[in-house]
């Protein structure tokens, strides 16, 4: 009886592990920048959070008043010269990137509203949330 119970637990654990692996968004690369995009649904959000240690820029897109996540954001990350290094349509609600140390310009657009932020990436993790209601689209300055 104990052997059958142990087998059932192992099968259940394997099923849960494979389900979590299926929920994990696939990392991608663009111009040498690794990134992962997703977080639609609880399973995918958990899978994204499990990967957060692999990235140094964590972006979350949401609607401020309702708290609803957004997954329809056009995201562009540019260098200080204005060259687009990464461009991703239908981003969100979570977007993680691994960038070399430096200063970058982030442009995130949805519903005709474009957020522009400057961010300095160093050794510390940088996390930002952009809200699409009652949040100023004006650049608040360099985000340290």
LUMMAR-335910 format. One line per field, with one value per atom (N, C-alpha, C, CB): y, z, x; residue in one letter; atom name. Coordinates in Angstrom, 3 decimals, padded with zeros to 6 digits, m for minus. Glycine has a CB too. Layout:
<rs>
yy	Y, ...
zz	Z, ...
xx	X, ...
aa	A, ...
at	CA, ...
</rs>
This chain:
<rs>
yy	m001.187, 000.000, 001.268, m000.011, 001.261, 002.425, 002.610, 002.283, 001.498, 001.573, 002.203, 000.171, 001.837, 002.409, 003.905, 001.667, 004.269, 005.676, 006.475, 005.820, 005.895, 006.565, 006.760, 005.753, 005.746, 005.874, 006.964, 004.533, 007.021, 008.036, 009.437, 007.804, 009.596, 010.895, 011.267, 010.875, 010.309, 010.566, 010.951, 009.338, 010.278, 010.589, 011.988, 009.542, 012.312, 013.635, 014.710, 013.715, 014.486, 015.457, 015.643, 015.005, 014.564, 014.653, 015.430, 013.246, 015.186, 015.912, 017.401, 015.344, 017.741, 019.150, 019.818, 019.290, 019.126, 019.689, 019.911, 018.768, 018.956, 019.122, 020.214, 017.800, 020.373, 021.445, 022.807, 021.296, 022.940, 024.200, 024.489, 024.155, 023.464, 023.659, 024.113, 022.358, 023.574, 023.981, 025.429, 023.041, 025.861, 027.211, 028.253, 027.309, 027.839, 028.793, 029.337, 028.136, 030.663, 031.262, 030.982, 032.786, 030.839, 030.522, 031.778, 029.848, 031.758, 032.903, 033.091, 032.718, 034.337, 034.687, 035.617, 035.358, 035.879, 036.826, 037.745, 036.086, 038.990, 039.967, 040.880, 040.788, 040.961, 041.787, 041.482, 043.265, 040.206, 039.786, 040.000, 040.497, 040.478, 040.705, 039.543, 042.075, 038.859, 037.774, 038.376, 036.733, 037.853, 038.338, 037.250, 039.582, 037.428, 036.534, 037.418, 035.460, 037.036, 037.824, 036.907, 038.555, 037.324, 036.502, 036.909, 035.030, 035.925, 036.171, 036.219, 037.439, 035.663, 035.606, 034.362, 035.577, 034.556, 033.441, 033.155, 032.185, 032.549, 032.299, 031.363, 031.734, 030.303, 029.365, 030.050, 028.180, 030.844, 031.533, 032.606, 032.160, 033.273, 034.263, 033.588, 035.002, 032.446, 031.708, 031.283, 030.472, 030.827, 030.411, 031.603, 029.752, 032.755, 033.964, 034.350, 035.136, 034.365, 034.752, 033.813, 034.748, 032.558, 031.601, 031.938, 030.173, 032.677, 033.035, 034.413, 032.984, 035.154, 036.548, 036.729, 037.153, 035.763, 035.856, 035.833, 034.740, 035.431, 035.360, 036.693, 034.288, 037.691, 038.955, 040.129, 039.074, 041.270, 042.434, 043.589, 042.917, 043.468, 044.452, 043.713, 045.258, 044.077, 043.441, 044.510, 042.719, 044.364, 045.319, 044.633, 045.893, 045.367, 044.882, 045.966, 044.535, 045.554, 046.482, 046.208, 046.341, 047.269, 047.083, 048.304, 046.806, 048.147, 049.234, 049.617, 048.826, 050.851, 051.271, 051.089, 052.708, 051.584, 051.560, 050.152, 052.429, 049.340, 047.996, 046.982, 047.543, 047.299, 046.359, 045.272, 045.726, 045.313, 044.285, 044.410, 044.399, 043.283, 043.267, 043.538, 041.922, 044.050, 044.324, 043.410, 045.826, 042.871, 042.040, 042.508, 040.557, 043.789, 044.346, 045.535, 044.771, 045.499, 046.642, 046.486, 046.808, 047.535, 047.595, 048.135, 048.510, 047.319, 047.691, 047.850, 046.649, 048.952, 049.189, 049.617, 050.270, 049.032, 049.408, 049.916, 048.203, 051.146, 051.798, 052.153, 053.062, 052.287, 052.760, 054.279, 052.291, 054.878, 056.332, 057.112, 056.717, 056.441, 057.103, 057.012, 056.484, 056.308, 056.164, 054.945, 057.378, 054.098, 052.868, 051.839, 052.299, 051.274, 050.261, 048.957, 050.057, 048.477, 047.228, 046.063, 047.341, 046.348, 045.298, 045.894, 044.671, 045.206, 045.635, 044.417, 046.303, 044.515, 043.373, 043.853, 042.616, 043.322, 043.625, 042.694, 043.484, 043.102, 042.301, 041.838, 041.104, 042.771, 042.466, 042.532, 043.426, 041.790, 041.846, 040.606, 043.050, 040.618, 041.672, 041.756, 041.474, 040.714, 040.728, 040.608, 039.570, 041.401, 041.376, 041.488, 042.533, 040.482, 040.462, 040.485, 039.212, 041.278, 041.357, 041.340, 042.640, 040.822, 040.858, 041.792, 039.413, 042.955, 043.989, 044.194, 045.316, 044.540, 044.928, 046.217, 045.123, 046.433, 047.666, 048.869, 047.732, 049.859, 051.063, 051.758, 050.728, 052.797, 053.564, 053.279, 055.086, 053.069, 052.704, 053.569, 051.205, 053.658, 054.367, 053.316, 055.472, 053.327, 052.377, 053.130, 051.650, 052.578, 053.129, 052.010, 053.698, 052.250, 051.255, 051.907, 050.687, 051.356, 051.982, 051.026, 052.478, 051.563, 050.850, 051.890, 049.739, 051.656, 052.544, 053.983, 052.506, 054.172, 055.510, 056.278, 056.272, 055.639, 056.273, 055.653, 056.117, 056.499, 056.006, 056.470, 056.497, 055.509, 055.812, 055.814, 054.793, 056.802, 056.846, 056.990, 058.021, 056.083, 056.089, 055.848, 055.021, 056.490, 056.206, 055.333, 057.522, 054.344, 053.439, 053.130, 052.132, 053.132, 052.777, 051.360, 053.794, 050.507, 049.114, 048.951, 048.126, 048.425, 048.136, 046.710, 049.139, 046.530, 045.186, 044.828, 045.071, 045.840, 045.588, 045.368, 046.766, 044.579, 044.325, 045.609, 043.193, 045.902, 047.077, 046.595, 048.011, 047.025, 046.600, 047.827, 045.712, 047.831, 048.963, 048.446, 049.870, 049.177, 048.898, 050.136, 048.495, 049.969, 051.072, 050.852, 051.168, 051.878, 051.825, 052.686, 052.295, 052.213, 052.929, 053.862, 051.960, 054.075, 055.069, 055.909, 054.396, 057.192, 058.123, 058.029, 057.869, 057.750, 057.729, 058.659, 056.268, 059.510, 060.469, 059.765, 061.522, 060.106, 059.535, 060.290, 059.565, 061.427, 062.218, 061.479, 063.614, 061.582, 060.915, 061.543, 061.005, 060.744, 061.301, 061.479, 060.414, 061.190, 061.270, 059.881, 062.090, 059.837, 058.572, 057.743, 058.805, 056.518, 055.585, 054.789, 054.627, 055.070, 054.390, 053.029, 055.218
zz	000.000, 000.000, 000.000, 001.201, 000.833, 000.885, m000.439, 002.032, m001.086, m002.373, m003.431, m002.827, m003.434, m004.396, m004.125, m004.328, m002.866, m002.509, m002.923, m000.991, m002.714, m003.106, m004.617, m002.633, m005.388, m006.853, m007.276, m007.500, m006.637, m006.971, m006.701, m006.164, m005.596, m005.270, m006.310, m003.862, m006.735, m007.757, m009.086, m007.941, m009.467, m010.716, m010.640, m011.007, m009.516, m009.339, m009.402, m008.009, m008.742, m008.763, m010.183, m007.828, m010.941, m012.329, m013.190, m012.917, m012.986, m013.745, m013.424, m013.442, m012.155, m011.770, m012.324, m010.250, m012.291, m012.828, m014.331, m012.515, m015.052, m016.497, m016.823, m017.157, m015.990, m016.201, m016.016, m015.229, m014.977, m014.745, m015.890, m013.415, m016.415, m017.539, m018.782, m017.836, m018.978, m020.128, m019.972, m020.294, m018.743, m018.511, m018.661, m017.137, m018.558, m018.622, m020.032, m018.158, m020.185, m021.495, m021.933, m021.459, m023.218, m023.771, m023.888, m025.140, m023.304, m023.471, m024.939, m022.624, m025.320, m026.704, m026.677, m027.451, m027.853, m027.984, m029.166, m028.151, m029.004, m030.088, m029.917, m030.071, m030.944, m030.899, m029.676, m030.902, m029.326, m028.203, m026.838, m028.257, m026.787, m025.514, m025.267, m025.519, m024.156, m023.769, m023.070, m022.848, m023.389, m022.734, m022.707, m023.444, m021.834, m021.749, m021.527, m020.592, m022.149, m022.137, m021.824, m023.487, m020.940, m020.641, m019.331, m020.604, m018.658, m017.380, m017.467, m016.804, m018.541, m018.663, m017.913, m020.177, m016.862, m016.039, m014.895, m016.894, m013.844, m012.641, m012.870, m011.578, m013.659, m013.904, m014.605, m014.742, m015.610, m016.353, m015.491, m017.621, m014.632, m013.726, m012.765, m012.935, m012.234, m011.335, m012.072, m010.745, m013.295, m014.095, m014.398, m015.405, m014.670, m014.915, m013.648, m015.376, m012.524, m011.267, m010.944, m010.105, m011.310, m011.065, m011.895, m011.381, m012.989, m013.875, m013.579, m015.308, m012.660, m012.463, m012.116, m011.386, m011.494, m011.152, m012.361, m010.235, m013.518, m014.743, m015.489, m015.661, m015.033, m015.754, m014.822, m016.391, m015.383, m014.544, m014.750, m014.808, m015.711, m015.899, m015.891, m017.231, m014.940, m014.817, m015.002, m013.436, m016.044, m016.321, m016.127, m017.761, m015.558, m015.420, m015.973, m013.922, m016.750, m017.361, m016.775, m018.924, m016.314, m015.662, m015.865, m014.166, m015.517, m015.487, m014.023, m016.142, m013.693, m012.296, m011.492, m012.241, m011.963, m011.143, m010.945, m011.770, m011.995, m011.854, m011.392, m013.177, m011.598, m011.242, m012.291, m009.912, m013.362, m014.407, m015.140, m015.406, m015.410, m016.177, m017.647, m016.011, m018.349, m019.790, m020.528, m020.110, m021.639, m022.474, m023.924, m022.389, m024.114, m025.459, m025.682, m025.697, m025.068, m025.079, m026.166, m023.709, m026.925, m027.877, m027.088, m029.154, m026.912, m026.112, m026.996, m025.022, m026.801, m027.495, m026.460, m028.621, m026.551, m025.687, m026.591, m024.795, m026.299, m027.139, m026.316, m027.800, m027.020, m026.354, m026.259, m027.107, m025.702, m025.503, m026.808, m024.633, m027.895, m029.205, m029.943, m030.064, m029.350, m029.981, m030.876, m030.776, m030.912, m031.708, m030.992, m031.969, m031.697, m031.098, m030.973, m031.938, m029.743, m029.463, m029.379, m028.168, m028.922, m028.756, m029.030, m027.328, m029.826, m030.125, m030.029, m031.537, m029.203, m029.002, m028.966, m027.695, m029.875, m029.899, m028.933, m031.341, m028.482, m027.580, m026.356, m028.312, m025.770, m024.567, m023.343, m024.418, m022.334, m021.040, m020.747, m020.961, m019.582, m018.594, m017.881, m017.586, m018.045, m017.446, m018.573, m016.394, m018.484, m019.493, m018.760, m020.550, m018.924, m018.272, m019.347, m017.352, m019.125, m020.075, m019.308, m020.958, m019.967, m019.432, m020.330, m019.365, m019.777, m020.531, m019.963, m020.506, m020.828, m020.312, m019.493, m021.481, m018.585, m017.792, m018.725, m016.825, m018.384, m019.203, m018.994, m020.673, m019.764, m019.699, m020.948, m019.562, m020.745, m021.837, m021.779, m021.766, m022.909, m023.032, m023.316, m024.166, m022.521, m022.681, m023.201, m021.339, m024.231, m024.768, m024.731, m026.229, m024.040, m023.918, m024.335, m022.458, m025.372, m025.927, m025.937, m027.340, m025.549, m025.630, m025.506, m024.509, m026.139, m026.082, m026.445, m024.700, m027.336, m027.756, m026.748, m028.054, m025.666, m024.629, m024.655, m023.218, m024.699, m024.772, m023.536, m026.070, m022.793, m021.665, m022.166, m020.502, m021.730, m022.055, m020.742, m023.048, m020.511, m019.282, m019.620, m018.287, m018.872, m018.951, m017.757, m018.975, m017.970, m016.886, m016.961, m016.952, m015.810, m015.738, m015.184, m014.848, m015.935, m015.530, m015.024, m016.718, m013.842, m013.257, m012.741, m012.117, m011.551, m010.975, m010.249, m010.020, m009.781, m009.039, m010.002, m008.083, m009.555, m010.290, m010.376, m009.621, m011.551, m011.749, m012.084, m012.880, m011.272, m011.466, m011.611, m010.285, m012.642, m012.900, m013.269, m014.034, m012.807, m013.204, m013.884, m011.976, m015.065, m015.789, m015.756, m017.269, m015.301, m015.209, m016.307, m013.812, m016.903, m018.017, m017.628, m018.988, m016.360, m015.937, m014.838, m015.449, m014.915, m013.876, m013.600, m012.598, m014.599, m014.456, m015.525, m014.587, m015.153, m016.100, m017.147, m015.370, m018.397, m019.472, m019.599, m020.812, m018.932, m019.002, m018.304, m018.373, m018.881, m018.310, m016.956, m019.269, m015.883, m014.564, m014.352, m013.477, m015.362, m015.225, m015.139, m013.992, m014.987, m014.934, m013.751, m014.862, m013.998, m012.937, m012.510, m013.420, m011.335, m010.816, m010.290, m009.706
xx	000.813, 000.000, 000.868, m000.931, 001.921, 002.803, 003.534, 003.812, 003.887, 004.582, 003.681, 005.039, 002.411, 001.464, 001.267, 000.104, 001.203, 001.054, 002.301, 000.800, 003.461, 004.708, 004.761, 005.933, 004.339, 004.295, 003.318, 003.900, 002.179, 001.175, 001.721, m000.122, 002.424, 003.016, 004.060, 003.646, 004.890, 005.907, 005.270, 006.799, 004.222, 003.525, 002.924, 002.423, 002.309, 001.728, 002.806, 000.976, 003.937, 005.035, 005.562, 006.174, 005.694, 006.166, 005.176, 006.384, 003.897, 002.869, 002.906, 001.471, 003.037, 003.097, 004.345, 003.062, 005.471, 006.712, 006.606, 007.898, 006.030, 005.900, 004.889, 005.484, 003.853, 002.878, 003.547, 001.680, 004.386, 005.097, 006.051, 005.865, 006.703, 007.624, 006.860, 008.406, 005.669, 004.860, 004.391, 003.647, 004.151, 003.664, 004.764, 003.051, 006.023, 007.131, 007.290, 008.439, 007.221, 007.471, 008.907, 007.203, 009.098, 010.411, 011.261, 010.271, 012.467, 013.366, 013.737, 014.637, 013.915, 014.270, 015.472, 013.066, 016.018, 017.123, 016.872, 018.467, 017.299, 017.234, 018.448, 015.867, 019.266, 020.480, 021.346, 020.104, 021.421, 022.255, 021.640, 023.536, 020.401, 019.709, 018.750, 018.940, 018.939, 018.030, 016.827, 018.741, 015.652, 014.434, 013.388, 013.885, 012.427, 011.283, 010.057, 011.455, 008.968, 007.756, 006.579, 007.554, 005.694, 004.523, 003.899, 004.893, 003.341, 002.688, 001.182, 003.181, 000.617, m000.837, m001.302, m001.297, m002.043, m002.516, m001.553, m002.700, m002.077, m001.294, m000.118, m002.175, m000.307, 000.791, 001.960, 000.301, 001.652, 002.692, 003.365, 002.108, 002.600, 003.189, 004.168, 002.084, 003.789, 004.689, 005.951, 003.978, 005.792, 006.943, 007.854, 006.475, 007.268, 008.061, 008.828, 007.148, 008.145, 008.804, 009.972, 007.787, 009.844, 010.930, 012.169, 010.463, 011.996, 013.104, 013.685, 012.645, 013.107, 013.504, 014.974, 012.673, 015.603, 017.017, 017.940, 017.383, 017.417, 018.218, 018.272, 017.661, 017.507, 017.377, 017.631, 015.985, 018.037, 018.312, 017.329, 019.704, 016.416, 015.350, 014.021, 015.539, 013.164, 011.853, 010.790, 011.691, 009.989, 008.916, 007.572, 009.037, 006.625, 005.257, 004.346, 004.904, 003.357, 002.405, 001.023, 002.392, 000.350, m000.944, m001.828, m000.759, m003.088, m004.051, m004.203, m005.437, m003.915, m003.804, m005.091, m003.390, m006.200, m007.409, m007.954, m008.471, m007.957, m008.518, m007.469, m009.125, m006.193, m005.137, m004.938, m005.444, m005.724, m005.625, m004.297, m006.801, m003.695, m002.455, m002.739, m001.732, m001.725, m001.827, m000.863, m001.520, m001.323, m000.446, m000.479, m000.860, m000.760, m000.907, 000.027, m002.356, 001.187, 002.096, 003.157, 002.764, 003.367, 004.483, 005.672, 004.147, 006.683, 007.846, 009.067, 008.113, 009.780, 011.039, 012.072, 010.880, 013.252, 014.366, 015.475, 014.853, 015.930, 016.935, 018.167, 016.353, 019.285, 020.493, 020.451, 021.765, 021.498, 021.512, 021.582, 022.678, 021.961, 022.014, 020.678, 023.120, 019.708, 018.399, 018.272, 018.098, 019.282, 019.216, 018.354, 020.636, 017.378, 016.512, 017.285, 015.221, 017.405, 018.104, 017.133, 018.896, 015.918, 014.920, 013.552, 014.984, 012.767, 011.411, 010.504, 011.320, 009.451, 008.556, 007.110, 008.910, 006.313, 004.880, 004.161, 004.297, 002.990, 002.164, 002.933, 001.607, 003.677, 004.445, 003.560, 005.623, 003.976, 003.324, 002.511, 002.448, 001.988, 002.065, 003.428, 000.982, 004.257, 005.587, 006.607, 005.758, 007.654, 008.709, 010.038, 008.535, 010.889, 012.194, 013.271, 012.349, 014.319, 015.437, 016.756, 015.332, 017.782, 019.141, 019.945, 019.789, 020.258, 020.960, 022.362, 020.168, 023.312, 024.627, 024.487, 025.651, 025.416, 025.391, 025.385, 026.607, 024.579, 024.487, 023.163, 024.672, 022.934, 021.696, 020.870, 021.988, 019.585, 018.679, 017.431, 018.301, 016.780, 015.510, 014.447, 015.556, 013.387, 012.287, 011.080, 011.957, 010.450, 009.214, 008.184, 009.407, 007.070, 006.013, 004.697, 005.929, 004.051, 002.849, 001.663, 003.120, 000.494, m000.784, m001.889, m000.910, m003.002, m004.168, m003.828, m004.778, m002.892, m002.529, m001.699, m003.746, m001.293, m000.477, 000.913, m001.131, 001.935, 003.307, 004.068, 004.009, 004.599, 005.468, 006.894, 005.281, 007.661, 009.081, 009.827, 009.425, 010.714, 011.497, 012.959, 010.980, 013.835, 015.257, 015.599, 016.117, 016.431, 016.791, 018.283, 015.953, 018.912, 020.325, 020.412, 021.137, 021.065, 021.244, 022.676, 020.943, 022.794, 024.101, 024.096, 024.447, 024.634, 024.683, 023.392, 025.856, 022.653, 021.412, 020.240, 021.104, 019.303, 018.076, 017.250, 017.262, 016.704, 015.848, 014.447, 016.405, 013.487, 012.099, 011.212, 011.616, 010.347, 009.450, 008.062, 010.013, 007.049, 005.666, 005.128, 004.774, 004.558, 003.925, 002.415, 004.453, 001.691, 000.231, m000.374, m000.259, m001.451, m002.077, m003.202, m002.593, m003.449, m004.432, m003.809, m005.757, m003.994, m003.541, m002.044, m004.301, m001.261, 000.185, 000.736, 000.773, 001.633, 002.190, 003.037, 003.022, 002.827, 003.644, 004.958, 002.881, 005.055, 006.288, 007.407, 006.093, 008.580, 009.740, 010.065, 010.957, 010.045, 010.350, 011.839, 009.785, 012.621, 014.071, 014.666, 014.457, 015.935, 016.647, 016.188, 018.146, 015.820, 015.415, 016.642, 014.263, 017.137, 018.341, 017.977, 019.016
aa	X, X, X, X, X, X, X, X, X, X, X, X, X, X, X, X, X, X, X, X, X, X, X, X, X, X, X, X, X, X, X, X, X, X, X, X, X, X, X, X, X, X, X, X, X, X, X, X, X, X, X, X, X, X, X, X, X, X, X, X, X, X, X, X, X, X, X, X, X, X, X, X, X, X, X, X, X, X, X, X, X, X, X, X, X, X, X, X, X, X, X, X, X, X, X, X, X, X, X, X, X, X, X, X, X, X, X, X, X, X, X, X, X, X, X, X, X, X, X, X, X, X, X, X, X, X, X, X, X, X, X, X, X, X, X, X, X, X, X, X, X, X, X, X, X, X, X, X, X, X, X, X, X, X, X, X, X, X, X, X, X, X, X, X, X, X, X, X, X, X, X, X, X, X, X, X, X, X, X, X, X, X, X, X, X, X, X, X, X, X, X, X, X, X, X, X, X, X, X, X, X, X, X, X, X, X, X, X, X, X, X, X, X, X, X, X, X, X, X, X, X, X, X, X, X, X, X, X, X, X, X, X, X, X, X, X, X, X, X, X, X, X, X, X, X, X, X, X, X, X, X, X, X, X, X, X, X, X, X, X, X, X, X, X, X, X, X, X, X, X, X, X, X, X, X, X, X, X, X, X, X, X, X, X, X, X, X, X, X, X, X, X, X, X, X, X, X, X, X, X, X, X, X, X, X, X, X, X, X, X, X, X, X, X, X, X, X, X, X, X, X, X, X, X, X, X, X, X, X, X, X, X, X, X, X, X, X, X, X, X, X, X, X, X, X, X, X, X, X, X, X, X, X, X, X, X, X, X, X, X, X, X, X, X, X, X, X, X, X, X, X, X, X, X, X, X, X, X, X, X, X, X, X, X, X, X, X, X, X, X, X, X, X, X, X, X, X, X, X, X, X, X, X, X, X, X, X, X, X, X, X, X, X, X, X, X, X, X, X, X, X, X, X, X, X, X, X, X, X, X, X, X, X, X, X, X, X, X, X, X, X, X, X, X, X, X, X, X, X, X, X, X, X, X, X, X, X, X, X, X, X, X, X, X, X, X, X, X, X, X, X, X, X, X, X, X, X, X, X, X, X, X, X, X, X, X, X, X, X, X, X, X, X, X, X, X, X, X, X, X, X, X, X, X, X, X, X, X, X, X, X, X, X, X, X, X, X, X, X, X, X, X, X, X, X, X, X, X, X, X, X, X, X, X, X, X, X, X, X, X, X, X, X, X, X, X, X, X, X, X, X, X, X, X, X, X, X, X, X, X, X, X, X, X, X, X, X, X, X, X, X, X, X, X, X, X
at	N, CA, C, CB, N, CA, C, CB, N, CA, C, CB, N, CA, C, CB, N, CA, C, CB, N, CA, C, CB, N, CA, C, CB, N, CA, C, CB, N, CA, C, CB, N, CA, C, CB, N, CA, C, CB, N, CA, C, CB, N, CA, C, CB, N, CA, C, CB, N, CA, C, CB, N, CA, C, CB, N, CA, C, CB, N, CA, C, CB, N, CA, C, CB, N, CA, C, CB, N, CA, C, CB, N, CA, C, CB, N, CA, C, CB, N, CA, C, CB, N, CA, C, CB, N, CA, C, CB, N, CA, C, CB, N, CA, C, CB, N, CA, C, CB, N, CA, C, CB, N, CA, C, CB, N, CA, C, CB, N, CA, C, CB, N, CA, C, CB, N, CA, C, CB, N, CA, C, CB, N, CA, C, CB, N, CA, C, CB, N, CA, C, CB, N, CA, C, CB, N, CA, C, CB, N, CA, C, CB, N, CA, C, CB, N, CA, C, CB, N, CA, C, CB, N, CA, C, CB, N, CA, C, CB, N, CA, C, CB, N, CA, C, CB, N, CA, C, CB, N, CA, C, CB, N, CA, C, CB, N, CA, C, CB, N, CA, C, CB, N, CA, C, CB, N, CA, C, CB, N, CA, C, CB, N, CA, C, CB, N, CA, C, CB, N, CA, C, CB, N, CA, C, CB, N, CA, C, CB, N, CA, C, CB, N, CA, C, CB, N, CA, C, CB, N, CA, C, CB, N, CA, C, CB, N, CA, C, CB, N, CA, C, CB, N, CA, C, CB, N, CA, C, CB, N, CA, C, CB, N, CA, C, CB, N, CA, C, CB, N, CA, C, CB, N, CA, C, CB, N, CA, C, CB, N, CA, C, CB, N, CA, C, CB, N, CA, C, CB, N, CA, C, CB, N, CA, C, CB, N, CA, C, CB, N, CA, C, CB, N, CA, C, CB, N, CA, C, CB, N, CA, C, CB, N, CA, C, CB, N, CA, C, CB, N, CA, C, CB, N, CA, C, CB, N, CA, C, CB, N, CA, C, CB, N, CA, C, CB, N, CA, C, CB, N, CA, C, CB, N, CA, C, CB, N, CA, C, CB, N, CA, C, CB, N, CA, C, CB, N, CA, C, CB, N, CA, C, CB, N, CA, C, CB, N, CA, C, CB, N, CA, C, CB, N, CA, C, CB, N, CA, C, CB, N, CA, C, CB, N, CA, C, CB, N, CA, C, CB, N, CA, C, CB, N, CA, C, CB, N, CA, C, CB, N, CA, C, CB, N, CA, C, CB, N, CA, C, CB, N, CA, C, CB, N, CA, C, CB, N, CA, C, CB, N, CA, C, CB, N, CA, C, CB, N, CA, C, CB, N, CA, C, CB, N, CA, C, CB, N, CA, C, CB, N, CA, C, CB, N, CA, C, CB, N, CA, C, CB, N, CA, C, CB, N, CA, C, CB, N, CA, C, CB, N, CA, C, CB, N, CA, C, CB, N, CA, C, CB, N, CA, C, CB, N, CA, C, CB, N, CA, C, CB, N, CA, C, CB, N, CA, C, CB, N, CA, C, CB, N, CA, C, CB, N, CA, C, CB, N, CA, C, CB, N, CA, C, CB
</rs>
